[in-house]
Amino acid sequence: MSNVTPARSSGLPRRALLGAAVATAAAGAFGWSLPAVARASTAVGPPFATPGRAVRPKFRWWWPDGLVRPDEIRREIDQIADAGFGGAEIAAVHHSVTDPSVLDTERHGWGSAAWVAGVEAALGQAARRGLTVDLTVGPSWPAAVPGITPDSEAAVKELAYGTVTLTAGSAYAGPVPAPVHAAASGVTRQQLLLVQAARVNTANSTRKETGLDLDSVRDLTGAVTDGTLAWTAPDDGSWVIVSYWVRGSGQTPEGGPHTAPAAYVVDHFSAAGTRAVTDFWEAHLLSPTVRRLLKVSGGALFEDSIELETDGLQWTPGLPDAFLAHTGRSLLPLLPAVILNHGNQVFAFGAAVTRQIRHDFWETVSVLFNRHHVTALRAWAHSLGLELRSQPYGLQTDAIASAALLDIPEGESLGFKNLDDYRCLAGGRDMAGHTVLSCEAGAYAGGAYNTTWQKFLRTMGGAYAAGVNQTVVHGFSYAELPGVNWPGYAAFTPYKGTVGYGESWGPRHPTWRHVADVSGYLGRVHQVLQTGRPRVDVAVFRQTGYTATGIGASWFTATGIPLGWTHQFLSGPLLDLPAATVRHGRLAPEGPAYKALFVEGDFFYGSTVTLALSDARALLRLARAGLPVVLLGAWDTVVPPGVPESGESDELRSVVAELLAQPLVRQVTDKSAVPTALADLGVAPDVGYATSSTLLNSHRVADGVDYYYLCNGKHAETVKPPVAAIDHEVTLRRTTAGAVPYLLDPWTGRSERLARYTEDGDTVTARVTLQPAETLILALGRPGLFGDRSGSRPHAVGSEADEVRFTDAGLTVRATTAGTYSTVLSSGRTVRTTLKTVPAPMDLASWQLHVQDWRPGDTPYRTTVVEHDLTLDALLPWSQIAELADVSGIGRYRTTVTLDDGWTGGHGARLELGTVTDTCRVTVNGHRLDPVDQIHPVVDLGDVLRRGVNVIEVEVATPLSNRLRVSDPAVYGGTARQSYGLLGPVRLVPYGEARID
């Protein structure tokens, strides 16, 4: 063990790792004012109703490299702007087409003059339309540039290994063992780093790993002459000889070719790798026009997830020196514990020391990645007037720490298996004082041309509750490419001959007719979730800062969330940030203001109770400053996560013992005891439910106003039982005494003061009724905040009526049946209100249906429309109507409702549409109504109905899959028909309402 117990190391300070870039910044509040709405008391003004471009959703915009025309680029920018989106990210992606003769990479590759001309056109038109354009660091992913070869210093590296096993006392004489995997194409050089021998110890073996004795590891490099090795194994057991070779991995960006000459992935752990990217941009891409326009309409430089793929171990030549600087010990004797074969470990020492070695190795890799890649790219992006947006995961690196460095960390709906993956990145963002957590949204396997906006919204509902507040929609494809089929070029479909990933939104989609309703909704949600500062109940300390793992937090993930608790994850480097202070019992009081810190064993290493000594000292500092801390597990057995220095284990246990002795620290040995410990510390969530619920929430505060985003969603893609409708009371904490609740409708942009709720000290309790995936936004602020005229008038604390509302006429009750209803007011008075007559609900089953049937036109980019007119006595999906079985397009349903003379001004109605696929809009008597909630399509018709004949029209737009099944059967013929159209049941539900006197 002497080779892993060095003198004390100076190490690399984590504060230097994160640097000054994480200076705390906070977003200010924004004003609310909304257009007037019939019957409800509302406010007027632009910010919420018409959110600015900066908070609107963006598109991932796929180009077939530089095979684009500037006039078409400008046209597509206009299409994106007209649809209400805030910008686009230009990405060179064409997995659907790999034929070099079509792509013509020599003249139209990524980075070519044609590509630069396209970028200039995009930036110029974006400047005219008020959009921003993001640019990816290279073609496709991972980051790569032409001009380097696999052998270049700047190219991505791997550590390959070879091995020979010797019996006791046997001799080896021959070439140094060659790597078990041949080098990739284009790799012409490999350098022998080291040759070792180690004795086999089956007691250390695992199901997949060969056990070795760490003390037996010896360096045989000196015995190598002219590439040959001669060595005799001792006679004390079996031995292995291991050779280590450094070489380029030869990785190229996904879905190529993209350039001529070929682009190769850069070394993400060295200054040389990042410099190759920036040098290529400076020399080839940043024309004077591009540089100028980036200052006007440039948004962010974007890098996708770190998908460095090799049969060996990800490597950089500077790793041994960095490991020595970081840990104070040599990496070379420890290499058997970290080498990989197709992603699997090969050798192991004793379980504990193997875990410690691997921890130290990947922590060192994290330091190199964050220093030489993330920080360097960010500084260069800033010099161009851009932010750095990135998905900082894919390897065993500290993505939480990386998120704190980035201007905009990003997650993804495809790769993130539960909401805790987002909460990891949100912890880094919020502790660093940044605002935005982005999401690559809507990439579904096999989802091309069959993805609905309803599915997209169901996916994003929970992500917003977990900290996401910006959406990059996956995606929008450039329209044209030679040889493609209708409806035009799509980056990911066909994919290997079948239906590809994600969707190619745009005018080729019938639903584009309604997409401004969706972009408006998303923009309003983003506006709310980017205002002010976040408020999160608990910080969960994660010893290993991975994300995209699907691993959550004990108690909080499974039990706490259904009770209203919110949490985020922090890793060690975040405890060194300037925000890591405590005031009034809150950690990061100017940011997420965590009420408590929860610490458990390391889930990524068998829940071993580990803690770095520096982190233990930080936790002790925070506890002494007044932060409640709960530790789960046997903390008297705590060990360092890495290989300990002399005396470090004893010092760690001493610090932890002192931590446990603090008055605001509780230790529990079972996760079921966590809520009791929190209650004993006086810690309670900002949102609470009486019983377990699928309701998710996110809380932000600006200028004393509390904003709560609520979603009836699911924590993970697979949840049992499935999400069902909820109808229960929700208690919300308010920052300002006397604050009253407002409902902010992100679909319509309207605000309305709630008229029925109860108060208890600093909390407000209201009833929340939501269908699966449905969302709502509540704000708690001073009376009149949103321009309502209800002032400090009494509100209802209970009522027998279906609803109580503040309207222009005053406090009003509403019910769907006639009768006398008692309402208890906050003043203590009980009022009885009579609704004399209310018409009965009506089932609307008979419709005239006019369909615009979208079909291939005379070119792959043109669509022709065939008209169908039908009379329906009952609502059916188009797939069950012979004439419409394979039809995609737009359907207009029309029916009439005759209301008798009993219909008066005291009546209104709701239109319940039931099931609709996909998007829809409603028109009554020629008046197009507000956008429909596409998840729960119920429309309040207010007073638009009249005595006599009323015409109700519902316009429905569909995906293209059903048409593509027959127009392009080679790719889409195997897909099942989707159920399109207005499926119902559709009901008109009248209600009566009257003012409470």
N, C-alpha and C positions, 0 to 999 in steps of 0.2 A: 504493500500500500504506500510505500515511501514515494513512489512516482506520482501520486495524486494528493500529496499533503505538502504543498509548498509553503514558502514564507508568505506572510500576509501581502495581499495584492493591493495596489492603489486603485485598480479597477477603472471603470468608465462611469463617472457620475451620471445618474439618470436625468438630473436637472439639465446637464449639458446636452443629453440626448434629445430632450424635447425642445430646449432652447427658448429663445425669446418670442418665437412665433406664436406661442400660446397665450400671449397677453390677453387678459379677460376683456371681452367686448360684449355688450348687451344691446339687443334690439329695442327700440322704443315702441311705445304704444301706437296704435293707429286709431283713427276716428271711425265711427260707425254712422252711416246714414243710408237710408234705403228708400226706394220709391213707395208711394202710398199704395195700400191694398184695400180693396173694398172690405168693409166690415171690421177689419182689425186696426188697432191703433199702432202706427208704425212711424219710422223716421225716414228722412230723405237725404241722399248724398252718395258719392261714388265709391268709396274704398271697398266696402264689403260687397255691394251689389255688382260692381265692376272692378274686380281686383286688378292691380297693375300687372304689366307684363312680367315683372321680375319674379312674381310668385306663381305665375301660371305654369301648367305642365309643359314639358318639352318633349320632343321626339328624338329618338335615336334614328338618324337619317342615314340609310345605307346607300353608299355609292359603289358602282362597279369600278373601283379605283378611280382613274381619271377619265374614264370613257363617258364623259358627261358634256353637255352643251350649256354654255352660260345662259342662254335664253330660257332653257328648260329649268335650270337651277333657279333663276329669278322667279319663274312661274310657280315653282313648288314652294319657295319662301312665301309668296303671296297666298298660296293655298293654306299653308300652316298658320299664317297670320289671320286670314279671314275666318279660320275655324276656331280662333280664340286661344291658340297656344302661344307660349312665350318665347320659344326658340327651338333650336335643333342642335344635335351633336353630329357632326360629320364623321362617319366611320366607313372605312374601306372594307366592305364585307360582301362576299359573293359566293357563299357556300353552295349555292344552287348552280353555279357555272364555274368550271375549272379549266375549260378548253383555252389554252394560250392563244390559239388563233382567233378566238372570239374576243378575248380580253385585250389583246395587243398591248402587253405590258411594256414593251420597249418604247412605244410612243404615248401610251395612255395609262401607264402604271401609276401607283400611288407616288406622289412626290414629283411627277413629271410636270412639264410646262402646262399640259392640259389640266392636270389636277390643280395646279396653282391658279390657273385662270378660273376654274370652277369655284375655288375658295374665294377668290376676289369677287366673283359675281354674287356668291352667297352672302359675304360680309357686307357688300355694298347695298344689296337689296334689303338685308336685315336692318341696316342703319336707316334706310328710308322708312321701314315699317315699324321700327321700334323694337325689334327682336334682338336676341343675342344668339351667337353661334359658338358652340364649343368644338374643339378639335381634339382628336385622339393623338396620342404621342407617336403612333406609327400605324401601319396598316393592320387591320384586324387586331389580334392579340396573341401573345404578350408583346411588350414593347420591343420593336425591331426596326432596323434601318438597313438600307443597302449600303455598300461600300466597305463592309467588313466581311470577313470569311469566318468559318467555324474555328479557325486557328488563331484569329486575331485576339489581342489582349482584351479587347472590349467585348468579345462574344461570350455568351453564356457558357458556363463550365460545368463539368461533372467530375466526380471522383469515382472512377471505376476500380474494380478490384479483381484479383485472381487468387486462386487458392489451391494448395496441395495438402493432403493429409498424409502424415507419416506415422507408422507404428513405432513403438518404443525401440530406440537404438538404431533405427534405420537411417540410411543416408540419402540425401538428394543431391544430384549433380545434373545441371541442365539449365535451360533458359529460365529466367525469372518468369513465374507463372503469368500467362497472358490474361487479360481481362476476360471474365466469364461472358461478357457481351461484346460483340464486335462494335467498332466505332460507327457512328452514323455517316451517311453519305456526305462527302465533302470534308471530313476530318482527316487530315494527313499527318498530324503530329500528335504524339502523346508523350508526356514526361513522367518518368518514374519518380514518385515522391518518396517512397519508403518501402522497405521489405521487413516484415516482422515474423516472428514465430511465437506461438503461445500454446500452452498445454491444455488439452481438452479436459473439461471437468463436467461430467454429465449431471452432477448435482445442480449446476447452474443452467442446464438446458431447459428450454420451454418447448411447447408444441411445435414452434416454427424456428427456434433459434438454437444454435449449437453453443453449449456452455463452455466457457474458457476460464482459466485462472488469471486474474488481473496481475498478480505478483509475478507470474511467469513470463509476461510479455517482454520480448527482447528484440532489439534492433539488429537486423541482419544486413542492412544496406551496405555496410562496409565490406561484406563478403561478396558483393557483386562485382564482377570484372567482365567488361565488354558484354554486358547483358546476360551473363550466366551466373548461376549461384551454386555454391557447394557448401552443404551444411549437413551435419549429422545430429539427429534428434537425441536428446537424453533418453535413458532407459527407464524413465519413471512414468510412462504412460504414452498415450497417443498425443501427437502434436500437429498443429496446422501451420503451414507457411501462408502468409497473406501478403500479396503485393498490392500497392496503391498507385494508380495512374491518374494524372491530371490531364484532361483533354477537353476540347470543345464538345458540347453535346450535339451540335449541329441542328438545333431546333430552329424551325422557321415559323413565321406567324400562321395562324389557323387559316385554312381555306384558301391557300395560295394557288398559283403564283400571284403576287401583287406588284412586283417590281422587276426591272431588268437593269442591272444584275439583281440576283435574288437578295432579299432582305433576310438577315439572321437576327435572332433574339439576342439582346444585349445582356451582359452580366449585371444583374440587379443589385449586387452586393459590393460593387467597386465604383470608384470615381470614374474609371475609364469607361465603364459601360454607360453610365449616364452622360458622360461627356460625348460619347459617340452619337447619342440622340441629339443633344443640343447643337453639336457641331454640324450635323447634317441639316438640321433646320436652319441654322444661321447661313449655311452656304447655299442651300437649294430651295428652301420653301418660303423664307421670309422676304418676299419681294418688297420694295418700298411701299407698294399699295397695300399689301397684306399687313405690314407693320403699322401703317397709318390707320387702317380700318379696325385692327384689333383693339386700338384704344377707344373706338367708338362703339362697335357692336360685338367685340370679342367677349366671351363669357368665361369659359374655363378650359384648361388643358385637362384631358381626361385619360385615365389609364384603367383598363379592365383588370379583373382579378389576376392574381399572380400564378398563372398556370404554367410553371416551369416543369416540363415533362422530360424525364430521363429514366433510363433503366438503372442508373446508379444513384449517387447522392449529389444533391445540388451543392455546388462548390464555388469558391473563388480563391485565387492564389493567396490573398491576404488573410485567409481564415486562421491559420496557425498563429500568426503574430497577433491578430485581434483577440483570439482566445486567450493567449498568454497575458495580454494587457487587461482583459476583462476579468480573468479568474486568478491570474498569478501562477498558472500551471501550464505545462505543455499539453497540447492537444494530441500529439502524435501517439503516445502510448495508449491513448484512450480510443483510438479510431475504430477498433473492432466493434465497439458498442454502438457506433452511429452509422456505419456503412449500410447501404440499402441494395436490395435486389428486387426490381419491379415494385418498389414502394414498401417492401417487407424487410424487417430487420433480419440480419444474418447471424450475428453472434451476440452473446450476452455474458456478462460477468455476474456477480451476485445481484439479486433483484434490486436491492436498495442502491447500490453504487451505480448500476446501469441506469436506473431512473435519474440519478443525480447527474451523471455524465451527459445524458441526452438533454436534460434541462439546460445545463450550462452551454451545450453546443447550440441549441436553437435560440437561447437567449442572446448568444453572441451573433448569430445570424440576424436576429431582430435588430440589434444595434447597427450592424452594417447596412441592412436594408433601409432603416429609418434615416441613418446619417447620409449615406452616399447616394441613395435613390430618392426617397421621399423629400428630404430636406433640400437636396440639391435641385431636384425638379421644381419644387415649390418656389425657390428663390429665382430660378430662371423664368418660370411662368410669370411671377410678379414683375420681372423686368420688362415683360411684354404687355403688361396691363391685364393679365389673366389671373384667375384663381386656379388652384389645383384641386381637381375632383378625382377621386380614385376609389377602387374597391380593394382595400388593403389586406386581402386574405387569399388563401389558396395553399399556403405553406404553414409549417408549424411555427409561425412568428406571432408576435404580440400585436394583433390587429387593433386592440383597444388603444395601445400607445400610439400606433400609426394614425388612428382616427383623430387623436388629439393634435397631431401635426398637420393634418390636412385642412385646407380651407373648407372642403366639402367631402366628408366621407360618404361612401355609397354602398348600399347592400343590394340584394336582388331577390325577386320573388321566386325565381327558378331554383336557386341553390340554397336558400335559407329555409330550413325545415320547421322552425318554430319562431315565435316572436322574440325569444331571448337572443337570437342571433342579431336582430336589429338593436336590442337593448345594449349589447356590447359596444357597438359603434356609437350609440347615443351617449353612453357614459363618457367616452373619449371626447366627443364633440362638446358636451355640456361642461365638463371640467375644464376644457381649454377655452371656454367662452365663445365658441363659434355658434352659428345659428342653424345651419341647414344640414339635415341628413337626407340624402337622396336615395332613390330606389330605382333600379332597372326593373321596370314593372311590366308584367304581362307576357313573359316568355314561357309559353307552354309547349311541351313536347307534342308534336303532331297537331299543333293548334292553328296551322295556316289556313286562313279563309273559313274557319269554323268557330273562331273565338268570338264570344259576345262581349259587349261592354258590360253586361250584367256580371259575367264571370270576372272580368277585370275588377269591377267595383267590389265584388265579394272578397277578392284577394287583398285589395288595398285597404279595406276597412279596418282590419286588425293591425296592419303595418303602421297605419297612422297612429293608432293607440300606443304603439311600441316606440315611437319617436321619429318615424319618417315624416317629413314635411315638404318634400319635393319629389315629383314623379318625372322620370324620364321613360316615356312610353316606348315599348319595344314592339313595333317600330314603324318607320315610314320609309319605303323603298323608292329610290329614284325610278322613274317610270319606264325607261327604255333600255333595251339591250338586244342586239341582233340574235334571232333564233329563239326568243322566249315565246311562250304561249299566253293567250289572254288570261287574266286582265293586265299583263305587263310583267316587267322584271320584278322579282321578289328575291331578297337576299338569301332566304333560308328555305325556299321551296321551289322545285322539288329538292329534297335532301336524300341523297343516295337512292334516288328513284321513287321516293314516296313522299307523303305529306310532311312538310318541314316544320321547324320551330317557329313559334310566335306568329305574329300577324303582320301583314303589310297594310297598315291603315292608309287612308287617303281617299281621294275622289273616286278611286276604283271600287269603293265600298258603298253599298246603298245606305249604310248607317251614317256615312259622312254628312248626310242631309241634316242629321240631328246632333252632330258631334259638338257643336258649340254649347249645347246644354250640358254635356259631360265635362267639357273643358272649363265651363263656368263653375260647375260644382267643385271640380278639383282645385281650381284657383282659389275659391273661397275657403275651402278646407286648409289649403296651404297658407293663406293669409292669416287665418286664426292661429295655426300651429307654428307660425314664424314670429308672431307678435310677442313682445315682452320677454319674459324668462320662463324656463320650465320649472315646474315644481314636481319633485319625485320623492316618494316616501322613504325608500331605503336604498342604500348603496350596497351591492353585494361584491365583496372582494374576491377576485379571481386570481389565483396564483399564476395561472397560465392563461395568457390573454388571447386565446384562439377565438375565432367565430366561424360561422358557417358549419357548425358541428351539430346543431340540434340539441345541445346539452344545456339544461336550464339550471335553476337554483332550488335547493332543497326547501320545501314548504312553500316558498313564495310562488314558484311556478305552478305547482299542482293545486295548492290550497289557498294561498294568499290572494292571487289574482281573482279567483271567483268571489272573493269577499270585498274586493275593491282596492287592494293594495297595489301600488306601483313600485317598480324597482328598475335599477340599471346596474351594469357591471363596471367595476374599476379594476385595473391591474396596477402592479407596483409603481411603475413610473408616474402614474397620475397622482400619487401621494406626495410627489415632489413639486407639483405645479403650484404656482402662486395662489390658485383658488383653494388649495387644500388647507384651509383654515376653518376654525370653528367660532361662531358667534351665536349667542342665545341658543346653544344646543344644536345648531345646524351646521353641517359640513358644506362648504362652498355656498355661503349665505347669499352671495350676489348671483349665484347660478341656480343649480337644481335644488339647493337648500335641503339636502338629505337630512332626515330626522334621526337616522340610525345607520350603523354600519354592521353588516352581517358577514361573518367569516366562517367558512367550513373547510373541510379537507379538499385536496386537489382532485376534482372529478376526472381530470385527464391522466392521473396516475393512481387509479384504484382508490380514490378518495383518501389517499394518504394525508395525514395531518402534517402539513408542511408550511413553513413561513420563512421568508428570507429575514435575516437579522435586521437589515435596514428597514424592511417593511414592519417588523415587530416594533422597532423603535418609533416608526411613524404612527402606528396604531396607538402606542402608549402616549405619544404626544397629543393625539387627537382626543383620546379618552380623558386625559388630564385637563384638556381645554373645555370639557363638558359635553362631548359627543357620546350618546349611548351606543354601546357595542354589544352585540350578541355573538358568541362563539359556539358553534355546534361541533361536538366531537371530543375526543380524549386529548385535550391540549396539554396535559402533563407529559405526553409522549411526543411532542412536536419535534420535528427534525428540519434542518435546512433543506430547501428543494434541490440545491446543487451540492457538489462535493464540498464538504465543510473544510474550512481552514482549522488549524490547530486551536482548540479551545472554543471554536465557534458554536458548537452544539450546546455546550454548557452555558455559554453567554446567552444564547437564544432562549433557553428554558428559563433562565433567570429573568429576562425581560418579559417573557410571557407570564411568568408567575406574578410579576409586578403589575402587568396589565390586568390579570384576573382579579387582583386585589383592589382595583379601582371601584369606587362606589357606583359608577354608571356602566359597569361591565357585568354581563351575565353569561354563564356557561351552561349549556344544556347538552345532554348526551343523546337525546332523541329529537327528531325534527318536530314531533307532535307537541313538544314543549316550547317551541319558538313563540307562538302567540302569547303564551303566559308570560314569557320573559319580556316581550315587547310591552305588554300591558303594565307589568311591574315597573318598567322604565318610563311609563307615561307616554308611550309612543302609539299613535293611532293613525290610520290612513286618512287622507283628505276626502276620500269617497268611500261610502260604506253602504252595504246592503244587508237586510235582515237575514237573508238566506243566501246560499251559494247560487251564483248566477253566471251566465255566459257573457255578461256585460263587461266590456273593456273600456278603459278610460285613459285620457291624457289631460294634464292640467298645466295651464300657463297663466302667468300673472303680469299685468301691465298697468302701471299707475293706479294700483289698488283695485283693479277689476280682475276677477277670476274668470278664465275661459276654460270650460270643460268640454272636451270632445268625447262623445260616448258612441260605442258601437256594439251591437249584439253580434259578437264574432267568435272566432275560435283561436286558441293559442297555437295550434299546430294544424297541418294539413289533414291529419287523421285524428279525429277526436271522437270519443265515445262517452255518453251518447251524442248524437249529432245535435247541432245548435237548433233550438226551438224558439218560438216566440216567447218574449218575456213581458211581464206586466207586474211591476212591483215598485215600491218606493225606493228612492235613492237619496242619500244624505250627502250634501256637499258642504265643504268648509269654505267660508268666505273671509277674505282678507280685510275688508272694510266693514265696520259696524253699520248696520242698517242697509246693506246692499240688498237689492231685490233681483229676482231671476228674470232673465230674458231668453226667449227661444230665438236662435239665429238659424234661418233656413238656408243651407248652402245651395239648394237647388234653385230657389227663387230669388235669393238675395234679400229676403224680407226679415225684419225683426219684429218681435211681439213680446210684450211683457207678459209673463205668466200670471194668471189670476188665481190659481189655487195652489197653495203650498203652506207649509208650517215652518216656524222658526224656533230655534232653541240655542240661545247664546250666539256662538260664531258659526252656526250651521243653518242650512236651509234644506228642507226635505220636500221633494216633489215626486209625483208618480211618473214613471217612465214606461212606455209601451213601445216595443220595437219588434219587428219581424226579423228573422235571421238575416244578418249582414246589413241591416238598416242602421243608419247613423243619425245623430242629432248633435247640436251644439248648444250649450247653455252658457250664458254669461251672467255673473253676479256683479252688479254695479249699482251706483246711486240711482234713485228714482229720476226719470227724465233723461238718463244717459244717452239713450238712443232716440231722443226726440219725442217720446210718447208723452201724452198729456194726462196720464193717470196719476202723476205726482205721488203724494203720500196717502192717497185714498185707501180705505180698507180693502183687503183682498179676502178671498175665500180660504178658509182652512179646511172646509169639508162641504160636500154637497151630494144630494141624491141625484142631481142631474148628470148627464153624460159628460158635459164640459162646462167650465166657467171661464169666460174670457173678458179681457179688457178690450172694448171696441170704442169707436168714436162716440157711440151713444152712452158709454159708461160700462159698468160691470154687468155682464150679460150671461145668462145660463142658456144652454143648448141641450136638446134631447131629441131622440128619434121617435118618441111616442108621446102622445098627449098626456097631461096629468099635472098635478101640483107637486112642486119640488122644494124641499127645504134646503137652505144654504146657510152655513155658519160662517160669519165674517170674523176677521181678525180683531174687530172691535168688541167682539163678544155677542153681537146681536145675531139672531136667527131670523132669516127672511124666507117667506114662502112665495113662490112664483108659479103662476098657472100658465101652461101652454094648452090652448083650447083644442086645436085640431092640428094633426100632423099627418100628411098623406102616407100611405103604406109604401114600403120599398118596392121597387119594380125590377124584375129580371129583364135584361135587354138581350134577347136571344136572336132576333131576326135583323139581318144587316144586308145592305147592298155593299158589295166588295168590288173595288176597282184595283187591279194589280198592274203595275209596271214590271214586266218580266225582263230582267237584265240578261243579255246573251252576248256572245262574242260578235264583234263587228268585223269590218273588212280588214282591219289590222289588229295586231295583238294589243294595241293601246286604245282601241275604240270599242265602245259598247253600243249595241243596238237594243231597242226596247220594243217588246211585243205587249199589246194591251189585252187584258182579260177582264170581263165583267161578269160577276156572279151574284146570285141571290142566295143568301144563306138563311135557312130556317133554324139552324143551330151552329154554334161556333165549333170549328174543327181546325186542327193544325193543317197547314197546306199539304203536308206529306200524306194526309188521308183524303185529300180531294184530288181526284184523278187528273183534272186539268192543271193542277198546281203542284203535283207530286215532286217534280224536280225543278221547281221554279225558285229563284232568288230575286229579290228586288224590293219594291216599295208597294205596300197595300194600303188603300184608303177605305176604311170601314165607315159606313154612314147609316144612321138610323134616326127615327123621329120619335119624340115623346110628346104626347098631348096632355097638358095639365088643365084641369077644369077651373071653374071660377073660384074655387076655394083656395087657389094658390095666391097668396098675398105677400106683402112685403115682410111679413114675419117669418118667412120660410126660406130656407136654402137647401142645398143638397150636396152630398158627396158622390162622386162617380168612382166606383170600385172596379178596376179593370181586370182583376184576377191575374192570370199568367199571360205575359206578353213576351214574344221573342222576335226582335231584340229591342231596339229603341222605339220610343213612341212619342207622339205629341197629340194634344187634344184641342179641338176647336168646337165651340158651342155658339150656334146662331151667328156664324161668321167671325167670331172673336177668338183668336188663338190665345189659349190660356198660358199661364206660367209653365216653365219646364216641369216635367213630371219626374218624380222620384223613380228612377229606373229599377230600384230594388223593391220598393213597395208602392206600386202605381195606384195611388188613391188621390183623386183630385177634388179639392174643395171648390165647387162651382159658385159658391157665394150667392150673389143676387143676379147672376147672368141668365137664369131661367125666367120665363115669363108665362103668363096665362096663354093657353092655346098651343100651337104646334112649335116644338123646339127641335132643332136639328143638331145632332151630336155626331161629330166625326173624330175618328181615331186613326192617325197615320202611323203605320208600323214599317220599320226598315229591318232587313234581315242580313245575315252573313251571306257569302257567295257559295258555300260548300255544296248545297244541293244542286246548283247549276253546274258546278265544276265536276260533279260526279259523272255527268253525261257529256259535257263538252271536252273534258280532259280525263277520260277514264283510266288511262295508263298510270296516272299519278293518284287521282282522287276516287277512282271507281270503287275501291274497297271500303270507303267510309260509309257509315250509316247515315240515312236521311235524318236531318234535324227537324224538330217540330217548330215551324215558323208560324208567325202570325199572332193575332189576338185570339187567345184560347179561352179567356174568361175563367170562371163565370163573371159576367159584367152585371153590376147592379147599380141602380140609381137609388140612393138612400136619402130621402128627404129628412130634414130636421126643422124643428121650430126653435126659435130663440126669442128671448124677451129680456128687457133690462130689469135688473134687480133694483127695486125702489128703496 
